[in-house]
Amino acid sequence: MTWSWEYVPSEQHVTVSAPADFLAVVEQRAAELVRAAGVLYLDGASYQGSGEPMRYLDVAGGLLAYYVVPRLELVVVCQLTPPV
């Protein structure tokens, strides 16, 4: 299995009304989170813990809400708050 990230419940739902330049930065940060999770959970598929809580990250003046699901080797981006 390979680590990845995705918008949940859907890209359309999470990214609605977010400007393209903000989304570009969000996707770069999501890729960084995937690399970090892959290092932290070397064999995520066999992880037995409860997982991590939702976290928030300041991105280009806005916020990115995400959580990590080690057993699925997945970073879930679930909410964006674009800059005003």
N, C-alpha and C positions, 0 to 999 in steps of 0.2 A: 504494500500500500504506500502511497505517496501523499505527503502533506499538501493540502490545498486550502483555499478559502472560498466562501460564497456568501451571497446576500440571502438572508432568511427573514421573512417568508418568500420574498422574490425580489429580484433586482428592481423591477418597476415600483414595487411598494416602498422599498427602502430609499431609493434614489430620487423619488418624485420631488420636483422643484429645486434640486441641487444643481448649481452651476457646473459646467463641464470642467473648468480648471480645478474646482474643489474635488470633484470625483477623481480626477487624475491623481491628485495627491493622496486621496483616500486609498486608491488601488495600489499605489506605491507602498503606503504604510501597511496595508493588508499583506502584501508580499513580504515585507520585513517581518511581520508578526508570524507568518508561516515559517520563515527560516528560523526564527527564534524558538518557536514551538518544536520544530524538528530537532533542534539541539537539546532542548530541555527534556523532551520525551523521546529518547532515541528509539524505543520500540513502543510507540503509542498504541498499537493494536493490542498489546498485551497489558496495557495499563489497568490497574485494579482499583484505583482511588475514585473519589467522588467527582473529580474534575475541578475546574476553577470557577470562581464566581464571575459575573459580568464585570467588565472593566471599561473604563472610559479613557479616551486618548484625545488630547488637544491636537487638532489637525488644521493647519492653515487658518486659524481663528475660529474654527468650528469644532464640533465634537463627533467622535466616532465611538459607538458602543459596540463591544464585541465580547465574545467568550470563546474559550478553547474546549474542544471535545477530543481529548486524547485518544480514546478508543476508535474514533472515526478518522483520526488524523486530520482534523478539520478546524479551521478558524472561522467562526460565524460572525459576520457583520450584520447586526440586527437593527441598528438605528443610526441615522446621521442627522446632525444639526448643523446646517450650513452657516457660514458667517453672515452677519446681518449687514 
